[in-house]
Amino acid sequence: MYPERLIEHFQNPRNVGELAPPAVTVEASNPACGDILRLSARFEANRAIEVRFKVRGCTASIAAASALTEWLTGKTCEEIATFQPSIVDEAVGGLPAASKHAAVLCADGVKLLCKRVAAL
């Protein structure tokens, strides 16, 4: 049902947890399925040097968030602003149609993160 890379991210998620301030923390949710993504990122010189996540949700949302933190780490705010759901979809080896909401949840989290960083 799920691709091998998705299962790997689910069983061995990367960058789980939260970062203390001055890290930026945002929370995105999907009211349709109830999944919640909490992203924390620490920036230095406009670059995300450390990223963590917490998810309350399905297998796909956990795996997608894990892959998202890997993608975000090392990126500048400008690079982060180019994020598209397809990036996470590809990173986990392809989300099944019923699980595409996980990539959208990640995109919502990234949008909130960019807005919060821009406001600082």
N, CA, C and O atoms as CSV, one atom per row, in Angstrom:
chain,resi,resn,atom,element,x,y,z
A,1,MET,N,N,0.813,-1.199,0.000
A,1,MET,CA,C,0.000,0.000,0.000
A,1,MET,C,C,0.860,1.267,0.000
A,1,MET,O,O,0.634,2.176,-0.799
A,2,TYR,N,N,1.847,1.322,0.900
A,2,TYR,CA,C,2.725,2.491,0.962
A,2,TYR,C,C,4.084,2.164,0.349
A,2,TYR,O,O,4.544,1.026,0.431
A,3,PRO,N,N,4.732,3.163,-0.271
A,3,PRO,CA,C,6.079,2.951,-0.813
A,3,PRO,C,C,7.087,2.689,0.317
A,3,PRO,O,O,6.868,3.077,1.465
A,4,GLU,N,N,8.158,2.043,-0.025
A,4,GLU,CA,C,9.190,1.685,0.955
A,4,GLU,C,C,9.763,2.913,1.660
A,4,GLU,O,O,9.965,2.880,2.874
A,5,ARG,N,N,10.028,3.996,0.924
A,5,ARG,CA,C,10.588,5.210,1.541
A,5,ARG,C,C,9.626,5.831,2.540
A,5,ARG,O,O,10.050,6.363,3.565
A,6,LEU,N,N,8.328,5.766,2.245
A,6,LEU,CA,C,7.334,6.294,3.175
A,6,LEU,C,C,7.353,5.477,4.465
A,6,LEU,O,O,7.338,6.041,5.560
A,7,ILE,N,N,7.385,4.177,4.340
A,7,ILE,CA,C,7.430,3.298,5.511
A,7,ILE,C,C,8.698,3.566,6.317
A,7,ILE,O,O,8.657,3.586,7.547
A,8,GLU,N,N,9.814,3.770,5.639
A,8,GLU,CA,C,11.080,4.058,6.329
A,8,GLU,C,C,10.978,5.341,7.151
A,8,GLU,O,O,11.419,5.377,8.299
A,9,HIS,N,N,10.403,6.390,6.572
A,9,HIS,CA,C,10.234,7.654,7.308
A,9,HIS,C,C,9.249,7.482,8.468
A,9,HIS,O,O,9.424,8.096,9.521
A,10,PHE,N,N,8.245,6.675,8.290
A,10,PHE,CA,C,7.280,6.440,9.364
A,10,PHE,C,C,7.911,5.648,10.514
A,10,PHE,O,O,7.748,6.006,11.680
A,11,GLN,N,N,8.621,4.584,10.185
A,11,GLN,CA,C,9.202,3.736,11.221
A,11,GLN,C,C,10.429,4.357,11.876
A,11,GLN,O,O,10.724,4.074,13.038
A,12,ASN,N,N,11.137,5.191,11.150
A,12,ASN,CA,C,12.350,5.838,11.651
A,12,ASN,C,C,12.307,7.333,11.342
A,12,ASN,O,O,13.135,7.829,10.577
A,13,PRO,N,N,11.353,8.054,11.927
A,13,PRO,CA,C,11.211,9.471,11.601
A,13,PRO,C,C,12.451,10.270,12.010
A,13,PRO,O,O,13.062,10.024,13.050
A,14,ARG,N,N,12.793,11.216,11.171
A,14,ARG,CA,C,13.929,12.089,11.421
A,14,ARG,C,C,13.453,13.380,12.076
A,14,ARG,O,O,12.359,13.865,11.787
A,15,ASN,N,N,14.275,13.929,12.954
A,15,ASN,CA,C,14.062,15.271,13.500
A,15,ASN,C,C,12.761,15.437,14.284
A,15,ASN,O,O,12.086,16.459,14.160
A,16,VAL,N,N,12.414,14.446,15.078
A,16,VAL,CA,C,11.201,14.517,15.893
A,16,VAL,C,C,11.471,15.388,17.111
A,16,VAL,O,O,12.541,15.306,17.715
A,17,GLY,N,N,10.505,16.220,17.469
A,17,GLY,CA,C,10.605,17.025,18.681
A,17,GLY,C,C,10.314,18.483,18.410
A,17,GLY,O,O,9.790,18.852,17.360
A,18,GLU,N,N,10.667,19.301,19.383
A,18,GLU,CA,C,10.477,20.742,19.280
A,18,GLU,C,C,11.765,21.434,19.657
A,18,GLU,O,O,12.601,20.875,20.366
A,19,LEU,N,N,11.919,22.648,19.181
A,19,LEU,CA,C,13.070,23.471,19.519
A,19,LEU,C,C,12.604,24.619,20.406
A,19,LEU,O,O,11.528,25.180,20.200
A,20,ALA,N,N,13.408,24.953,21.375
A,20,ALA,CA,C,13.085,26.057,22.283
A,20,ALA,C,C,13.335,27.397,21.598
A,20,ALA,O,O,14.125,27.473,20.658
A,21,PRO,N,N,12.676,28.442,22.057
A,21,PRO,CA,C,12.966,29.773,21.527
A,21,PRO,C,C,14.450,30.076,21.675
A,21,PRO,O,O,15.065,29.688,22.668
A,22,PRO,N,N,15.021,30.753,20.715
A,22,PRO,CA,C,14.398,31.630,19.722
A,22,PRO,C,C,13.949,30.942,18.439
A,22,PRO,O,O,13.682,31.618,17.446
A,23,ALA,N,N,13.861,29.628,18.436
A,23,ALA,CA,C,13.350,28.940,17.247
A,23,ALA,C,C,11.930,29.405,16.956
A,23,ALA,O,O,11.187,29.776,17.864
A,24,VAL,N,N,11.570,29.380,15.702
A,24,VAL,CA,C,10.222,29.724,15.258
A,24,VAL,C,C,9.396,28.446,15.258
A,24,VAL,O,O,9.815,27.435,14.695
A,25,THR,N,N,8.227,28.484,15.885
A,25,THR,CA,C,7.345,27.317,15.931
A,25,THR,C,C,5.976,27.702,15.396
A,25,THR,O,O,5.411,28.728,15.774
A,26,VAL,N,N,5.449,26.857,14.502
A,26,VAL,CA,C,4.118,27.072,13.928
A,26,VAL,C,C,3.339,25.773,13.988
A,26,VAL,O,O,3.912,24.693,14.128
A,27,GLU,N,N,2.020,25.894,13.881
A,27,GLU,CA,C,1.168,24.712,13.895
A,27,GLU,C,C,0.144,24.821,12.780
A,27,GLU,O,O,-0.542,25.835,12.649
A,28,ALA,N,N,0.046,23.775,11.981
A,28,ALA,CA,C,-0.925,23.704,10.891
A,28,ALA,C,C,-1.819,22.502,11.140
A,28,ALA,O,O,-1.390,21.499,11.710
A,29,SER,N,N,-3.060,22.616,10.707
A,29,SER,CA,C,-3.971,21.486,10.885
A,29,SER,C,C,-4.822,21.300,9.640
A,29,SER,O,O,-5.021,22.217,8.843
A,30,ASN,N,N,-5.311,20.082,9.507
A,30,ASN,CA,C,-6.219,19.743,8.425
A,30,ASN,C,C,-7.552,19.410,9.067
A,30,ASN,O,O,-7.713,18.323,9.620
A,31,PRO,N,N,-8.516,20.327,9.005
A,31,PRO,CA,C,-9.798,20.081,9.667
A,31,PRO,C,C,-10.575,18.896,9.096
A,31,PRO,O,O,-11.418,18.317,9.781
A,32,ALA,N,N,-10.296,18.538,7.847
A,32,ALA,CA,C,-11.025,17.431,7.225
A,32,ALA,C,C,-10.653,16.089,7.849
A,32,ALA,O,O,-11.517,15.238,8.057
A,33,CYS,N,N,-9.356,15.898,8.149
A,33,CYS,CA,C,-8.933,14.601,8.693
A,33,CYS,C,C,-8.473,14.689,10.140
A,33,CYS,O,O,-8.320,13.663,10.803
A,34,GLY,N,N,-8.250,15.908,10.640
A,34,GLY,CA,C,-7.848,16.082,12.025
A,34,GLY,C,C,-6.354,16.036,12.277
A,34,GLY,O,O,-5.928,16.158,13.425
A,35,ASP,N,N,-5.538,15.863,11.236
A,35,ASP,CA,C,-4.088,15.827,11.420
A,35,ASP,C,C,-3.567,17.203,11.831
A,35,ASP,O,O,-4.065,18.230,11.371
A,36,ILE,N,N,-2.557,17.208,12.703
A,36,ILE,CA,C,-1.933,18.442,13.170
A,36,ILE,C,C,-0.418,18.303,13.029
A,36,ILE,O,O,0.167,17.303,13.445
A,37,LEU,N,N,0.203,19.314,12.443
A,37,LEU,CA,C,1.652,19.367,12.264
A,37,LEU,C,C,2.189,20.563,13.028
A,37,LEU,O,O,1.709,21.685,12.863
A,38,ARG,N,N,3.181,20.319,13.861
A,38,ARG,CA,C,3.882,21.386,14.580
A,38,ARG,C,C,5.325,21.393,14.079
A,38,ARG,O,O,6.039,20.399,14.205
A,39,LEU,N,N,5.748,22.526,13.508
A,39,LEU,CA,C,7.102,22.685,12.969
A,39,LEU,C,C,7.873,23.688,13.810
A,39,LEU,O,O,7.352,24.749,14.153
A,40,SER,N,N,9.105,23.355,14.140
A,40,SER,CA,C,10.017,24.276,14.819
A,40,SER,C,C,11.272,24.386,13.974
A,40,SER,O,O,11.806,23.382,13.502
A,41,ALA,N,N,11.742,25.619,13.786
A,41,ALA,CA,C,12.960,25.825,13.003
A,41,ALA,C,C,13.810,26.923,13.628
A,41,ALA,O,O,13.303,27.961,14.053
A,42,ARG,N,N,15.095,26.672,13.673
A,42,ARG,CA,C,16.051,27.657,14.165
A,42,ARG,C,C,16.830,28.176,12.969
A,42,ARG,O,O,17.388,27.406,12.188
A,43,PHE,N,N,16.855,29.488,12.843
A,43,PHE,CA,C,17.507,30.142,11.712
A,43,PHE,C,C,18.750,30.883,12.166
A,43,PHE,O,O,18.778,31.483,13.241
A,44,GLU,N,N,19.766,30.832,11.338
A,44,GLU,CA,C,20.965,31.654,11.498
A,44,GLU,C,C,21.305,32.203,10.135
A,44,GLU,O,O,21.386,31.464,9.154
A,45,ALA,N,N,21.503,33.507,10.082
A,45,ALA,CA,C,21.829,34.179,8.817
A,45,ALA,C,C,20.837,33.795,7.716
A,45,ALA,O,O,21.232,33.495,6.589
A,46,ASN,N,N,19.545,33.808,8.058
A,46,ASN,CA,C,18.463,33.564,7.095
A,46,ASN,C,C,18.419,32.125,6.572
A,46,ASN,O,O,17.811,31.867,5.533
A,47,ARG,N,N,19.052,31.191,7.277
A,47,ARG,CA,C,19.093,29.796,6.847
A,47,ARG,C,C,18.592,28.907,7.979
A,47,ARG,O,O,18.981,29.090,9.132
A,48,ALA,N,N,17.720,27.936,7.652
A,48,ALA,CA,C,17.214,26.984,8.647
A,48,ALA,C,C,18.336,26.000,8.965
A,48,ALA,O,O,18.695,25.166,8.133
A,49,ILE,N,N,18.883,26.103,10.164
A,49,ILE,CA,C,20.008,25.229,10.505
A,49,ILE,C,C,19.574,24.027,11.335
A,49,ILE,O,O,20.308,23.048,11.467
A,50,GLU,N,N,18.372,24.118,11.891
A,50,GLU,CA,C,17.852,22.994,12.673
A,50,GLU,C,C,16.333,23.018,12.561
A,50,GLU,O,O,15.715,24.068,12.735
A,51,VAL,N,N,15.730,21.870,12.272
A,51,VAL,CA,C,14.276,21.779,12.093
A,51,VAL,C,C,13.773,20.537,12.824
A,51,VAL,O,O,14.387,19.473,12.755
A,52,ARG,N,N,12.660,20.685,13.519
A,52,ARG,CA,C,12.036,19.568,14.236
A,52,ARG,C,C,10.534,19.560,13.930
A,52,ARG,O,O,9.975,20.561,13.483
A,53,PHE,N,N,9.898,18.420,14.175
A,53,PHE,CA,C,8.458,18.326,13.959
A,53,PHE,C,C,7.801,17.437,15.001
A,53,PHE,O,O,8.437,16.588,15.625
A,54,LYS,N,N,6.510,17.663,15.163
A,54,LYS,CA,C,5.621,16.764,15.886
A,54,LYS,C,C,4.354,16.675,15.055
A,54,LYS,O,O,3.890,17.677,14.510
A,55,VAL,N,N,3.796,15.476,14.958
A,55,VAL,CA,C,2.561,15.277,14.197
A,55,VAL,C,C,1.605,14.436,15.014
A,55,VAL,O,O,1.991,13.451,15.644
A,56,ARG,N,N,0.365,14.841,14.989
A,56,ARG,CA,C,-0.708,13.961,15.442
A,56,ARG,C,C,-1.496,13.657,14.179
A,56,ARG,O,O,-2.233,14.497,13.663
A,57,GLY,N,N,-1.321,12.431,13.694
A,57,GLY,CA,C,-1.984,12.103,12.447
A,57,GLY,C,C,-1.630,10.713,11.960
A,57,GLY,O,O,-1.123,9.870,12.699
A,58,CYS,N,N,-1.915,10.513,10.706
A,58,CYS,CA,C,-1.779,9.201,10.080
A,58,CYS,C,C,-0.329,8.888,9.704
A,58,CYS,O,O,0.561,9.729,9.835
A,59,THR,N,N,-0.123,7.678,9.243
A,59,THR,CA,C,1.193,7.209,8.803
A,59,THR,C,C,1.790,8.157,7.767
A,59,THR,O,O,2.958,8.533,7.871
A,60,ALA,N,N,1.007,8.541,6.783
A,60,ALA,CA,C,1.501,9.406,5.714
A,60,ALA,C,C,1.904,10.778,6.241
A,60,ALA,O,O,2.905,11.333,5.786
A,61,SER,N,N,1.163,11.333,7.174
A,61,SER,CA,C,1.496,12.652,7.719
A,61,SER,C,C,2.791,12.611,8.518
A,61,SER,O,O,3.590,13.544,8.452
A,62,ILE,N,N,3.001,11.548,9.264
A,62,ILE,CA,C,4.241,11.403,10.028
A,62,ILE,C,C,5.427,11.279,9.075
A,62,ILE,O,O,6.445,11.948,9.255
A,63,ALA,N,N,5.298,10.437,8.076
A,63,ALA,CA,C,6.377,10.248,7.106
A,63,ALA,C,C,6.650,11.529,6.323
A,63,ALA,O,O,7.808,11.892,6.110
A,64,ALA,N,N,5.601,12.210,5.899
A,64,ALA,CA,C,5.762,13.445,5.124
A,64,ALA,C,C,6.456,14.518,5.958
A,64,ALA,O,O,7.319,15.229,5.444
A,65,ALA,N,N,6.100,14.648,7.217
A,65,ALA,CA,C,6.731,15.645,8.079
A,65,ALA,C,C,8.203,15.327,8.301
A,65,ALA,O,O,9.038,16.231,8.332
A,66,SER,N,N,8.521,14.056,8.453
A,66,SER,CA,C,9.917,13.647,8.593
A,66,SER,C,C,10.712,14.055,7.350
A,66,SER,O,O,11.792,14.634,7.460
A,67,ALA,N,N,10.175,13.751,6.183
A,67,ALA,CA,C,10.837,14.117,4.926
A,67,ALA,C,C,10.929,15.639,4.781
A,67,ALA,O,O,11.921,16.158,4.268
A,68,LEU,N,N,9.905,16.341,5.228
A,68,LEU,CA,C,9.901,17.803,5.151
A,68,LEU,C,C,11.055,18.394,5.948
A,68,LEU,O,O,11.725,19.309,5.468
A,69,THR,N,N,11.301,17.895,7.148
A,69,THR,CA,C,12.386,18.455,7.957
A,69,THR,C,C,13.734,18.262,7.278
A,69,THR,O,O,14.603,19.129,7.362
A,70,GLU,N,N,13.910,17.142,6.614
A,70,GLU,CA,C,15.159,16.927,5.880
A,70,GLU,C,C,15.302,17.931,4.742
A,70,GLU,O,O,16.390,18.452,4.497
A,71,TRP,N,N,14.204,18.197,4.053
A,71,TRP,CA,C,14.244,19.149,2.944
A,71,TRP,C,C,14.504,20.568,3.452
A,71,TRP,O,O,15.278,21.306,2.843
A,72,LEU,N,N,13.873,20.955,4.550
A,72,LEU,CA,C,14.001,22.312,5.068
A,72,LEU,C,C,15.392,22.632,5.596
A,72,LEU,O,O,15.868,23.759,5.457
A,73,THR,N,N,16.037,21.654,6.195
A,73,THR,CA,C,17.326,21.895,6.842
A,73,THR,C,C,18.366,22.382,5.836
A,73,THR,O,O,18.629,21.738,4.820
A,74,GLY,N,N,18.942,23.528,6.147
A,74,GLY,CA,C,19.965,24.122,5.297
A,74,GLY,C,C,19.447,25.104,4.265
A,74,GLY,O,O,20.230,25.773,3.591
A,75,LYS,N,N,18.138,25.194,4.139
A,75,LYS,CA,C,17.550,26.088,3.128
A,75,LYS,C,C,17.431,27.518,3.667
A,75,LYS,O,O,17.266,27.738,4.867
A,76,THR,N,N,17.521,28.477,2.749
A,76,THR,CA,C,17.267,29.877,3.090
A,76,THR,C,C,15.758,30.114,3.084
A,76,THR,O,O,14.988,29.291,2.589
A,77,CYS,N,N,15.356,31.241,3.638
A,77,CYS,CA,C,13.926,31.579,3.628
A,77,CYS,C,C,13.396,31.677,2.200
A,77,CYS,O,O,12.254,31.301,1.932
A,78,GLU,N,N,14.214,32.176,1.294
A,78,GLU,CA,C,13.792,32.290,-0.108
A,78,GLU,C,C,13.583,30.909,-0.722
A,78,GLU,O,O,12.621,30.696,-1.461
A,79,GLU,N,N,14.469,29.983,-0.422
A,79,GLU,CA,C,14.325,28.617,-0.934
A,79,GLU,C,C,13.102,27.936,-0.323
A,79,GLU,O,O,12.369,27.228,-1.013
A,80,ILE,N,N,12.891,28.152,0.960
A,80,ILE,CA,C,11.745,27.557,1.648
A,80,ILE,C,C,10.439,28.045,1.040
A,80,ILE,O,O,9.475,27.285,0.944
A,81,ALA,N,N,10.400,29.295,0.633
A,81,ALA,CA,C,9.184,29.867,0.050
A,81,ALA,C,C,8.799,29.203,-1.268
A,81,ALA,O,O,7.669,29.370,-1.728
A,82,THR,N,N,9.708,28.457,-1.884
A,82,THR,CA,C,9.403,27.781,-3.158
A,82,THR,C,C,8.797,26.396,-2.948
A,82,THR,O,O,8.486,25.703,-3.916
A,83,PHE,N,N,8.627,25.990,-1.692
A,83,PHE,CA,C,8.137,24.643,-1.394
A,83,PHE,C,C,6.798,24.361,-2.074
A,83,PHE,O,O,5.902,25.204,-2.098
A,84,GLN,N,N,6.690,23.163,-2.619
A,84,GLN,CA,C,5.450,22.663,-3.224
A,84,GLN,C,C,5.157,21.283,-2.627
A,84,GLN,O,O,6.095,20.559,-2.293
A,85,PRO,N,N,3.889,20.898,-2.482
A,85,PRO,CA,C,3.561,19.576,-1.941
A,85,PRO,C,C,4.248,18.424,-2.676
A,85,PRO,O,O,4.531,17.386,-2.077
A,86,SER,N,N,4.513,18.601,-3.951
A,86,SER,CA,C,5.154,17.532,-4.737
A,86,SER,C,C,6.543,17.173,-4.215
A,86,SER,O,O,7.010,16.054,-4.431
A,87,ILE,N,N,7.210,18.108,-3.529
A,87,ILE,CA,C,8.548,17.839,-2.983
A,87,ILE,C,C,8.480,16.723,-1.953
A,87,ILE,O,O,9.289,15.796,-1.983
A,88,VAL,N,N,7.519,16.810,-1.042
A,88,VAL,CA,C,7.355,15.776,-0.012
A,88,VAL,C,C,6.821,14.497,-0.638
A,88,VAL,O,O,7.252,13.400,-0.282
A,89,ASP,N,N,5.897,14.632,-1.554
A,89,ASP,CA,C,5.329,13.472,-2.241
A,89,ASP,C,C,6.448,12.641,-2.867
A,89,ASP,O,O,6.483,11.420,-2.713
A,90,GLU,N,N,7.351,13.302,-3.568
A,90,GLU,CA,C,8.478,12.604,-4.198
A,90,GLU,C,C,9.452,12.054,-3.158
A,90,GLU,O,O,9.987,10.959,-3.329
A,91,ALA,N,N,9.686,12.810,-2.081
A,91,ALA,CA,C,10.659,12.401,-1.060
A,91,ALA,C,C,10.275,11.105,-0.361
A,91,ALA,O,O,11.145,10.359,0.088
A,92,VAL,N,N,8.978,10.833,-0.268
A,92,VAL,CA,C,8.530,9.594,0.386
A,92,VAL,C,C,8.205,8.497,-0.627
A,92,VAL,O,O,7.677,7.448,-0.259
A,93,GLY,N,N,8.513,8.734,-1.875
A,93,GLY,CA,C,8.303,7.709,-2.890
A,93,GLY,C,C,6.919,7.684,-3.488
A,93,GLY,O,O,6.548,6.723,-4.163
A,94,GLY,N,N,6.145,8.736,-3.249
A,94,GLY,CA,C,4.794,8.838,-3.807
A,94,GLY,C,C,3.730,8.509,-2.783
A,94,GLY,O,O,3.678,7.398,-2.253
A,95,LEU,N,N,2.889,9.479,-2.512
A,95,LEU,CA,C,1.780,9.278,-1.584
A,95,LEU,C,C,0.590,8.690,-2.321
A,95,LEU,O,O,0.275,9.136,-3.425
A,96,PRO,N,N,-0.081,7.701,-1.741
A,96,PRO,CA,C,-1.319,7.210,-2.351
A,96,PRO,C,C,-2.333,8.355,-2.438
A,96,PRO,O,O,-2.268,9.303,-1.656
A,97,ALA,N,N,-3.250,8.266,-3.371
A,97,ALA,CA,C,-4.241,9.333,-3.576
A,97,ALA,C,C,-4.962,9.711,-2.290
A,97,ALA,O,O,-5.201,10.893,-2.044
A,98,ALA,N,N,-5.309,8.739,-1.478
A,98,ALA,CA,C,-6.034,9.010,-0.236
A,98,ALA,C,C,-5.158,9.683,0.818
A,98,ALA,O,O,-5.665,10.134,1.845
A,99,SER,N,N,-3.857,9.754,0.576
A,99,SER,CA,C,-2.930,10.329,1.553
A,99,SER,C,C,-2.282,11.631,1.083
A,99,SER,O,O,-1.383,12.142,1.751
A,100,LYS,N,N,-2.714,12.168,-0.035
A,100,LYS,CA,C,-2.136,13.410,-0.557
A,100,LYS,C,C,-2.307,14.567,0.418
A,100,LYS,O,O,-1.563,15.546,0.362
A,101,HIS,N,N,-3.283,14.458,1.308
A,101,HIS,CA,C,-3.508,15.514,2.299
A,101,HIS,C,C,-2.275,15.738,3.169
A,101,HIS,O,O,-2.101,16.833,3.703
A,102,ALA,N,N,-1.419,14.737,3.325
A,102,ALA,CA,C,-0.213,14.865,4.137
A,102,ALA,C,C,0.749,15.884,3.530
A,102,ALA,O,O,1.362,16.666,4.257
A,103,ALA,N,N,0.883,15.882,2.221
A,103,ALA,CA,C,1.749,16.849,1.545
A,103,ALA,C,C,1.161,18.249,1.631
A,103,ALA,O,O,1.902,19.226,1.742
A,104,VAL,N,N,-0.153,18.356,1.583
A,104,VAL,CA,C,-0.820,19.656,1.704
A,104,VAL,C,C,-0.632,20.201,3.121
A,104,VAL,O,O,-0.416,21.400,3.300
A,105,LEU,N,N,-0.713,19.334,4.122
A,105,LEU,CA,C,-0.477,19.746,5.503
A,105,LEU,C,C,0.943,20.298,5.651
A,105,LEU,O,O,1.146,21.312,6.320
A,106,CYS,N,N,1.908,19.650,5.043
A,106,CYS,CA,C,3.289,20.147,5.066
A,106,CYS,C,C,3.385,21.513,4.404
A,106,CYS,O,O,4.047,22.410,4.926
A,107,ALA,N,N,2.734,21.676,3.266
A,107,ALA,CA,C,2.755,22.962,2.563
A,107,ALA,C,C,2.132,24.056,3.422
A,107,ALA,O,O,2.630,25.181,3.455
A,108,ASP,N,N,1.052,23.733,4.111
A,108,ASP,CA,C,0.418,24.713,5.007
A,108,ASP,C,C,1.372,25.105,6.125
A,108,ASP,O,O,1.465,26.280,6.481
A,109,GLY,N,N,2.075,24.133,6.678
A,109,GLY,CA,C,3.056,24.412,7.721
A,109,GLY,C,C,4.186,25.290,7.226
A,109,GLY,O,O,4.615,26.207,7.926
A,110,VAL,N,N,4.668,25.020,6.034
A,110,VAL,CA,C,5.751,25.812,5.450
A,110,VAL,C,C,5.296,27.246,5.213
A,110,VAL,O,O,6.051,28.182,5.476
A,111,LYS,N,N,4.075,27.434,4.720
A,111,LYS,CA,C,3.552,28.791,4.503
A,111,LYS,C,C,3.514,29.565,5.814
A,111,LYS,O,O,3.916,30.727,5.863
A,112,LEU,N,N,3.035,28.927,6.869
A,112,LEU,CA,C,2.989,29.573,8.180
A,112,LEU,C,C,4.394,29.896,8.683
A,112,LEU,O,O,4.622,30.959,9.260
A,113,LEU,N,N,5.320,28.991,8.467
A,113,LEU,CA,C,6.697,29.200,8.889
A,113,LEU,C,C,7.301,30.401,8.164
A,113,LEU,O,O,7.956,31.237,8.787
A,114,CYS,N,N,7.086,30.490,6.861
A,114,CYS,CA,C,7.618,31.612,6.078
A,114,CYS,C,C,7.019,32.935,6.552
A,114,CYS,O,O,7.731,33.931,6.680
A,115,LYS,N,N,5.729,32.945,6.810
A,115,LYS,CA,C,5.073,34.175,7.287
A,115,LYS,C,C,5.645,34.595,8.632
A,115,LYS,O,O,5.911,35.773,8.868
A,116,ARG,N,N,5.828,33.624,9.501
A,116,ARG,CA,C,6.340,33.926,10.848
A,116,ARG,C,C,7.767,34.444,10.787
A,116,ARG,O,O,8.108,35.393,11.492
A,117,VAL,N,N,8.601,33.839,9.960
A,117,VAL,CA,C,9.997,34.276,9.826
A,117,VAL,C,C,10.044,35.676,9.221
A,117,VAL,O,O,10.832,36.516,9.655
A,118,ALA,N,N,9.208,35.926,8.225
A,118,ALA,CA,C,9.182,37.242,7.572
A,118,ALA,C,C,8.755,38.336,8.531
A,118,ALA,O,O,9.166,39.488,8.389
A,119,ALA,N,N,7.924,37.978,9.514
A,119,ALA,CA,C,7.425,38.970,10.469
A,119,ALA,C,C,8.450,39.318,11.541
A,119,ALA,O,O,8.277,40.293,12.273
A,120,LEU,N,N,9.514,38.531,11.637
A,120,LEU,CA,C,10.527,38.784,12.678
A,120,LEU,C,C,11.453,39.913,12.306
A,120,LEU,O,O,12.357,40.248,13.072
